[in-house]
Amino acid sequence: MASDMQDPGVGTDVGRTDGGLELLLEDPSLDVVSGSHAPASPHVIVLFGATGDLAKRKLLPGLFHLSRAGMLPECHIVATSLESLDDGEYHGIARTACDEFARGDVTDHHWGEFQRRLSYVPGEHGVAGLAETVQRLEATFDTVPRRLHYLSIPPAAADSVVRTLGEAGLTDRSRVIMEKPFGTDLHSARRLNSVVREVFDDDQVFRIDHFLGKEAAQNILAFRFANGLFEPIWNRQHIDHVQIDVPETLGVESRAAFYEQTGAFRDMVVTHLFQVLAFVAMEPPTELEPRAINEEKNKVFRSMRPIDTRHVVRGQYEGYTHAEGVPADSDTETFIALKCEIDNWRWAGVPFYLRTGKHLAEGARIVSIAFREPPKSMFPAGSGVGAQGPDHLTFDLADSSKLSLSFYGKRPGPGMKLDKLSLQFALHETEDSDNVLEAYERLIHDSMSGDQTLFTNAEGIERLWEVSQPLLDDPPEVQLYRVGSWGPPAMRELIAPRSWRLPFERGWRQKR
């Protein structure tokens, strides 16, 4: 870390993700920096929803990057969707997606290697056509391969696709990655989990939350449990409140139909922000392995009080109802801010404030820990003590992993005048800044290796819908807010007498 006179701010790009503990080199002929290698077993990867936005922006570029870096095993990728395309037409779509969204140059050599792995099966070929293609490609391996099914599909289609995999006989030697949201309420989540259990065992199911694949999210665990300096003060006696804040500058754009089924709460809070909350609040796991980590996360969820709708602000940006597919009387929220409470020994009385929304003033992803202020000040009036709020530990979960610890320090010169200072760390200031796996890359790699450490499980998901039910049953009315603002004015009353950490008055220290 280095000392700096700035309080931390964050970047505005929320369209990309980063994360992962594995560091890798762009040249696949070189060893992976972290010592992690491609999973040993050959794989057939079946990508459902292969022409969708997520596949184009994240999954195809991510798989290409893993291939280029030598971190994919021997494998074939079978892409499938409703569009009637042949292999050549799909290769053109995939190349365009990688040219636009992949990191680094997409050379003809690297693309040729990746394209040879890639096949397409139109949905019109049905279950039999998909199974035939998978089995034909499996026969090209010297050893029996594993299967990885990635369900990049709308929530409403999850039941039928899971059953399709069972009917096609593609569940043996397989794992399945499921995209959020996992249901839309407790009833639908239980029904979906029931269907999944009919076809797959629990250890085959990988419910993905790309926030947990981020370098900065994992840094929360490292920072808490690897440092004797912070773990003793990570409790209600020293922490005043916690903020998890994920504003976005983008609107719903082409996702209006999807958003009408979910809204900001289902889309972001249940599936992302609550998971980050668990990383902040969990007790130390007995070891760094999936069962121990998931058990500690689930203890946090069990300790959460049901959401009190009096402590919720729902908003909708002006003009949302003009989007195609949105009813004129829609009350779907594009913004939500709420207070959560964890009723256990460590956190009793410490509020957790969560906020996310579309078309807000900035794009950011931060976790901010506000420490309690000293019970009494010996400093004279006008010294500056307390003028800029409490000390904060801030994690930036956006593209460039950063963290900052702010505190008061004396201004050089005569008298006793104090300023807010900060110690900062930024990944972009290290020599490994360009060599980090993005979140989807890390999580795809982990799922092929069978590592569920950074994935969520059915018990935790159902508990989160359970504590959310009061809000789903009786949501407060949505309040309109201006595009480019920070949301409805009532959000300030929600957190008063405290204030939202964003917007920052000063930004992160820039790379020198």
C-alpha positions in Angstrom: 0.0 0.0 0.0 1.0 3.6 -0.4 -0.1 6.7 1.5 -2.2 9.2 -0.5 -4.2 12.3 0.3 -7.3 11.1 -1.5 -10.3 9.3 -0.2 -11.2 6.5 -2.6 -13.6 6.7 -5.4 -14.3 4.1 -8.1 -14.3 3.8 -11.9 -17.5 4.1 -13.9 -17.3 1.0 -16.1 -19.7 -1.6 -14.8 -20.1 -3.5 -18.0 -17.1 -5.7 -17.5 -16.0 -8.0 -14.7 -12.7 -9.2 -13.3 -11.7 -11.7 -10.7 -10.0 -14.9 -9.9 -7.0 -16.0 -8.0 -5.3 -17.6 -10.9 -3.0 -15.3 -12.8 -2.1 -16.2 -16.4 0.1 -15.0 -19.2 -1.3 -14.0 -22.6 1.2 -16.3 -24.4 -0.2 -19.9 -24.1 3.3 -21.3 -24.7 4.3 -19.9 -21.2 3.4 -21.4 -17.9 0.5 -20.1 -15.9 1.8 -17.7 -13.3 -0.1 -19.1 -10.4 0.8 -22.7 -11.2 -2.8 -23.6 -12.0 -3.3 -25.7 -15.1 -6.1 -26.9 -17.3 -8.4 -29.5 -15.7 -6.9 -32.9 -16.4 -10.1 -34.5 -17.9 -11.1 -33.8 -21.5 -14.5 -32.1 -21.8 -17.4 -31.5 -24.0 -18.9 -28.1 -23.1 -22.5 -27.6 -24.1 -23.4 -23.9 -24.2 -27.2 -23.3 -24.2 -28.3 -19.8 -25.2 -25.2 -19.5 -27.4 -26.5 -16.6 -29.4 -27.6 -14.5 -26.4 -26.0 -11.4 -25.0 -24.2 -13.1 -22.1 -22.7 -15.7 -24.5 -21.4 -13.0 -26.8 -20.1 -10.6 -24.2 -18.7 -13.0 -21.6 -18.8 -16.7 -22.3 -17.4 -17.0 -25.8 -14.6 -14.4 -25.1 -13.9 -16.1 -21.8 -13.6 -19.5 -23.3 -11.4 -18.1 -26.1 -9.2 -16.5 -23.5 -8.8 -19.7 -21.5 -8.0 -21.6 -24.7 -5.4 -19.0 -25.7 -3.8 -19.2 -22.3 -3.7 -23.0 -22.3 -6.2 -23.3 -19.4 -8.8 -25.3 -21.2 -8.4 -29.0 -21.3 -8.7 -31.0 -24.5 -12.3 -30.2 -25.3 -15.1 -29.5 -27.8 -17.7 -26.8 -27.4 -21.2 -27.5 -28.6 -23.2 -24.3 -28.9 -26.9 -24.4 -29.2 -29.8 -22.0 -29.4 -33.2 -21.5 -31.2 -31.6 -19.8 -34.2 -31.3 -21.9 -37.4 -27.5 -21.6 -38.2 -24.8 -23.9 -39.5 -21.3 -24.1 -38.1 -19.9 -21.5 -40.5 -22.6 -18.9 -39.7 -22.1 -19.5 -35.9 -18.3 -19.2 -36.2 -18.9 -15.8 -37.8 -21.0 -14.7 -34.8 -18.5 -16.1 -32.3 -15.5 -14.4 -34.1 -17.4 -11.0 -34.1 -18.1 -11.4 -30.4 -14.5 -12.2 -29.5 -13.2 -9.4 -31.7 -15.4 -7.0 -29.8 -15.2 -8.3 -26.3 -12.2 -10.5 -25.8 -9.1 -9.1 -24.1 -6.1 -8.7 -26.3 -5.8 -9.3 -30.0 -7.7 -12.1 -31.6 -5.1 -13.4 -34.0 -5.9 -15.8 -36.8 -3.7 -18.4 -35.3 -5.4 -18.3 -31.9 -8.8 -18.1 -33.5 -8.1 -21.1 -35.7 -7.2 -23.2 -32.7 -10.4 -22.1 -30.9 -12.7 -22.5 -33.9 -11.7 -26.1 -34.4 -13.2 -26.8 -30.9 -16.5 -25.1 -31.7 -19.7 -26.7 -33.2 -23.3 -25.5 -33.5 -26.5 -27.5 -33.1 -29.8 -25.6 -33.9 -32.6 -26.1 -31.4 -34.8 -27.4 -34.2 -32.7 -30.6 -34.2 -34.2 -31.4 -30.9 -32.9 -33.6 -28.0 -31.8 -36.4 -30.4 -29.7 -34.0 -32.5 -27.9 -32.5 -29.5 -27.2 -35.9 -28.0 -25.9 -37.3 -31.3 -23.5 -34.4 -31.7 -22.2 -34.7 -28.1 -21.7 -38.4 -28.5 -20.0 -38.1 -31.8 -17.5 -35.5 -30.5 -16.9 -37.6 -27.3 -15.8 -40.5 -29.5 -12.9 -38.4 -30.8 -11.2 -38.5 -27.4 -8.7 -41.2 -26.3 -10.3 -41.2 -22.9 -13.9 -40.8 -21.7 -14.6 -37.1 -21.3 -16.5 -35.1 -18.8 -19.5 -32.9 -19.8 -20.1 -29.3 -18.7 -23.5 -27.8 -19.5 -23.7 -24.0 -19.3 -27.4 -22.8 -19.1 -27.2 -19.2 -20.4 -30.9 -19.0 -20.7 -33.9 -17.1 -19.2 -35.1 -18.3 -15.8 -38.4 -19.5 -17.3 -36.6 -22.0 -19.5 -34.4 -23.6 -16.9 -36.9 -26.3 -16.0 -37.3 -27.5 -19.5 -33.6 -27.5 -20.4 -32.7 -29.4 -17.3 -35.3 -32.0 -18.2 -34.0 -32.0 -21.8 -30.5 -33.0 -20.5 -32.1 -35.8 -18.6 -34.1 -37.1 -21.6 -31.0 -36.8 -23.8 -29.0 -39.0 -21.5 -26.4 -36.3 -21.0 -26.2 -36.2 -17.2 -23.6 -38.9 -16.7 -20.1 -37.6 -16.0 -21.5 -34.1 -16.2 -21.7 -30.8 -14.3 -24.2 -28.0 -15.0 -23.7 -24.3 -14.5 -26.9 -22.4 -13.8 -27.3 -18.7 -14.3 -29.2 -16.4 -12.0 -31.9 -15.7 -10.9 -32.6 -19.0 -9.3 -36.3 -18.7 -9.2 -38.3 -15.5 -8.6 -39.6 -16.3 -5.1 -39.4 -19.0 -2.5 -42.0 -21.2 -4.2 -40.4 -21.1 -7.7 -36.9 -21.6 -6.2 -38.0 -24.7 -4.4 -39.7 -26.0 -7.5 -36.6 -25.3 -9.6 -34.3 -27.0 -7.1 -36.7 -30.0 -7.0 -36.5 -30.4 -10.8 -32.7 -30.0 -10.8 -32.4 -32.7 -8.1 -34.5 -35.1 -10.2 -31.8 -34.9 -12.9 -28.6 -34.0 -11.1 -26.9 -34.7 -7.8 -26.1 -31.6 -5.7 -22.4 -31.9 -6.3 -23.0 -31.7 -10.1 -24.8 -28.3 -9.9 -22.9 -25.0 -10.0 -25.1 -22.0 -9.4 -23.0 -19.1 -10.7 -22.7 -15.6 -9.2 -20.0 -13.8 -11.1 -19.5 -11.3 -8.3 -17.9 -14.1 -6.2 -15.4 -14.7 -9.0 -14.1 -11.2 -8.8 -10.6 -10.7 -7.5 -11.8 -7.9 -5.1 -14.6 -10.1 -3.7 -12.1 -12.8 -2.8 -9.8 -10.2 -1.4 -12.5 -9.6 1.3 -11.8 -13.1 2.5 -8.1 -12.7 2.3 -8.1 -9.3 4.0 -10.3 -10.5 6.9 -8.9 -13.9 7.7 -5.2 -13.5 6.8 -4.5 -10.4 8.9 -4.5 -10.3 12.6 -4.9 -6.5 12.4 -8.5 -6.6 11.2 -10.2 -9.8 12.3 -10.3 -8.6 16.0 -12.2 -5.4 15.1 -14.6 -7.0 12.5 -17.6 -6.9 14.7 -20.4 -4.8 16.2 -18.1 -3.2 18.8 -16.0 -1.5 16.2 -18.1 -1.3 13.0 -20.9 1.2 12.8 -22.5 0.1 9.5 -21.7 -1.6 6.1 -22.7 -0.4 2.6 -22.8 -2.5 -0.5 -23.4 -0.2 -3.4 -23.8 -1.1 -7.1 -25.2 1.8 -9.1 -25.2 1.4 -12.9 -25.3 4.1 -15.6 -26.9 1.8 -18.1 -30.7 1.4 -18.5 -32.5 -1.8 -19.2 -32.0 -1.4 -23.0 -33.0 -4.6 -24.8 -33.6 -6.5 -21.5 -36.9 -4.9 -20.8 -38.9 -8.1 -21.2 -36.5 -9.9 -18.8 -36.6 -7.0 -16.3 -40.3 -7.0 -16.2 -40.1 -10.5 -14.7 -37.5 -9.6 -12.2 -36.8 -6.0 -11.3 -33.7 -4.7 -9.5 -34.3 -6.7 -6.3 -34.6 -10.1 -7.9 -32.0 -9.4 -10.6 -29.2 -7.9 -8.4 -29.9 -8.1 -4.6 -30.9 -11.7 -4.1 -28.3 -13.1 -6.5 -25.4 -10.7 -6.1 -25.5 -8.3 -3.2 -26.6 -10.8 -0.6 -23.8 -13.1 -1.6 -21.2 -10.3 -1.2 -22.8 -9.5 2.2 -22.1 -13.1 3.2 -18.4 -12.7 2.4 -18.3 -9.6 4.6 -20.3 -11.1 7.5 -19.4 -14.8 7.6 -17.4 -16.4 10.5 -14.0 -17.9 9.7 -14.5 -21.2 7.9 -12.6 -24.2 9.2 -10.7 -24.4 5.9 -10.7 -22.9 2.5 -12.9 -25.5 0.8 -16.4 -25.4 -0.6 -18.4 -27.1 2.2 -16.9 -25.1 5.0 -17.3 -21.7 3.1 -20.9 -22.5 2.1 -21.8 -23.5 5.6 -20.5 -20.2 7.0 -22.4 -18.2 4.3 -25.6 -20.2 5.1 -25.2 -19.4 8.8 -25.2 -15.7 7.8 -28.4 -16.2 5.7 -30.1 -18.1 8.6 -29.3 -15.2 10.9 -30.8 -12.5 8.5 -34.0 -11.0 9.7 -36.9 -10.9 7.2 -36.7 -7.7 5.2 -38.8 -4.9 6.8 -40.6 -3.1 4.0 -40.5 0.1 6.1 -36.7 0.1 5.4 -37.0 -0.3 1.6 -37.0 2.3 -1.1 -38.1 1.3 -4.6 -37.6 3.5 -7.6 -38.2 3.6 -11.3 -36.3 5.9 -13.7 -38.4 8.3 -15.8 -39.1 7.0 -19.2 -38.8 3.3 -18.3 -42.4 2.6 -19.3 -41.6 3.9 -22.8 -39.3 0.9 -23.4 -40.6 -1.7 -25.8 -42.4 -4.5 -23.9 -43.0 -2.5 -20.7 -46.7 -1.8 -19.8 -47.6 1.9 -19.3 -48.6 1.1 -15.7 -45.6 -1.0 -14.8 -44.5 -0.8 -11.1 -41.3 -2.8 -11.7 -38.4 -1.2 -9.8 -35.2 -0.2 -11.6 -33.8 1.0 -8.3 -33.8 -0.4 -4.8 -32.2 0.6 -1.5 -32.8 -1.4 1.7 -31.5 -2.0 5.2 -30.6 -5.6 6.2 -30.0 -6.8 9.7 -28.1 -9.9 10.8 -29.3 -11.2 14.2 -26.2 -12.9 15.6 -23.5 -12.2 18.2 -21.1 -10.6 15.8 -23.5 -8.3 14.0 -26.4 -7.5 16.2 -27.3 -3.8 15.8 -25.1 -3.2 12.8 -27.2 -2.2 9.7 -26.2 -3.3 6.3 -27.3 -0.9 3.6 -27.7 -2.2 0.0 -28.3 -0.1 -3.1 -28.4 -0.8 -6.8 -30.2 0.7 -9.8 -30.2 1.6 -13.4 -29.5 5.0 -15.1 -27.8 6.4 -12.0 -25.2 9.1 -11.8 -22.2 6.8 -11.7 -21.3 3.1 -12.4 -19.6 1.6 -9.4 -19.3 -1.5 -7.3 -18.1 -1.0 -3.7 -18.2 -2.5 -0.3 -17.6 0.1 2.4 -17.0 -0.7 6.1 -17.6 2.3 8.3 -15.9 2.1 11.7 -17.2 3.6 14.9 -15.9 7.0 15.8 -14.0 7.6 19.1 -16.4 8.0 22.0 -14.9 11.4 22.9 -12.7 13.8 21.1 -9.9 15.7 22.8 -9.3 17.8 19.7 -10.3 21.5 19.6 -13.2 22.8 17.6 -12.2 23.5 14.1 -9.5 20.8 14.0 -11.3 18.9 11.3 -11.9 15.7 13.4 -15.2 14.1 12.3 -15.8 16.7 9.6 -15.4 14.1 6.9 -17.2 11.2 8.5 -16.0 8.0 10.1 -13.0 6.0 9.0 -13.8 3.6 6.1 -12.3 0.4 4.7 -13.5 0.3 1.0 -13.3 -2.5 -1.5 -13.8 -1.7 -5.1 -15.4 -4.7 -7.0 -15.2 -3.0 -10.4 -12.7 -3.8 -13.2 -9.5 -2.9 -11.4 -9.5 -4.5 -8.0 -8.7 -1.8 -5.3 -9.0 -1.3 -1.6 -8.5 1.7 0.6 -8.4 2.5 4.3 -9.2 6.1 5.2 -8.3 7.8 8.5 -7.6 11.2 10.1 -4.0 12.4 10.2 -2.3 15.7 11.2 -1.8 18.3 8.5 1.9 19.3 8.4 2.6 22.7 10.0 1.7 24.6 13.2 -1.4 23.9 15.2 -3.6 20.8 15.2 -5.4 20.6 11.9 -6.4 17.2 10.7 -7.2 15.9 7.2 -8.7 12.7 5.9 -5.9 10.5 4.5 -5.9 7.0 3.0 -3.8 4.0 2.4 -4.6 2.4 -1.0 -3.8 -0.7 -3.0 -4.8 -1.1 -6.6 -4.2 -4.1 -8.8 -3.4 -1.9 -11.8 -0.3 -0.7 -9.9 1.2 -4.3 -9.9 3.0 -6.1 -12.6 0.2 -8.7 -12.8 -2.5 -6.2 -13.6 -3.0 -7.5 -17.1 -2.8 -11.2 -16.2 -5.9 -11.8 -14.1 -8.7 -14.2 -15.0 -12.0 -12.4 -15.4 -14.9 -13.7 -13.2 -16.6 -15.9 -15.7 -13.3 -17.3 -16.8 -12.3 -18.2 -13.3 -15.7 -19.7 -12.5 -15.9 -21.8 -15.8 -12.4 -23.1 -15.0 -13.4 -23.9 -11.4 -16.5 -25.8 -12.5 -14.5 -28.0 -14.9 -12.2 -28.8 -12.0 -15.2 -29.5 -9.8 -14.4 -26.7 -7.3 -17.6 -25.3 -5.8 -15.9 -22.8 -3.4 -17.2 -19.7 -5.2 -20.6 -21.0 -6.1 -23.9 -20.8 -4.2 -26.1 -23.7 -3.1 -29.8 -24.6 -2.9 -30.1 -24.1 0.9 -28.7 -20.6 0.8 -30.8 -19.5 -2.2 -34.0 -20.8 -0.6 -33.3 -19.0 2.7 -32.6 -15.7 0.8 -36.0 -16.0 -0.9 -37.6 -16.8 2.5 -36.2 -13.5 4.1 -37.3 -11.6 1.0 -40.9 -12.8 1.0 -42.3 -9.8 3.0 -40.9 -7.5 0.4 -42.2 -9.6 -2.5 -45.7 -9.9 -0.9 -46.1 -6.2 0.0 -43.6 -4.0 -2.0 -43.6 -0.3 -1.3 -44.8 1.9 -4.2 -42.1 2.8 -6.7 -41.0 6.4 -6.8 -39.8 8.1 -10.0 -36.3 9.4 -10.2 -34.4 11.3 -12.9 -32.0 9.6 -15.3 -28.5 10.5 -14.1 -29.5 11.1 -10.5 -28.7 8.9 -7.5 -32.2 7.6 -7.2 -35.4 8.7 -5.3 -34.7 11.3 -2.5 -36.2 8.9 0.0 -33.0 6.8 -0.1 -31.3 9.5 2.0 -34.0 9.2 4.7 -33.4 5.4 4.7 -29.8 5.8 5.8 -30.1 9.0 7.9 -28.4 10.2 10.1 -25.6 8.4 8.2 -25.0 9.2 4.5 -24.3 7.1 1.4 -20.6 6.6 0.7 -21.2 7.3 -3.0 -20.7 9.7 -4.6 -17.1 10.1 -3.5 -15.9 13.7 -3.2 -12.5 12.6 -4.3 -11.3 9.9 -6.6 -9.0 6.9 -6.4 -5.3 7.7 -6.8 -4.5 7.3 -10.5 -1.8 5.1 -11.9 1.5 6.9 -12.1 
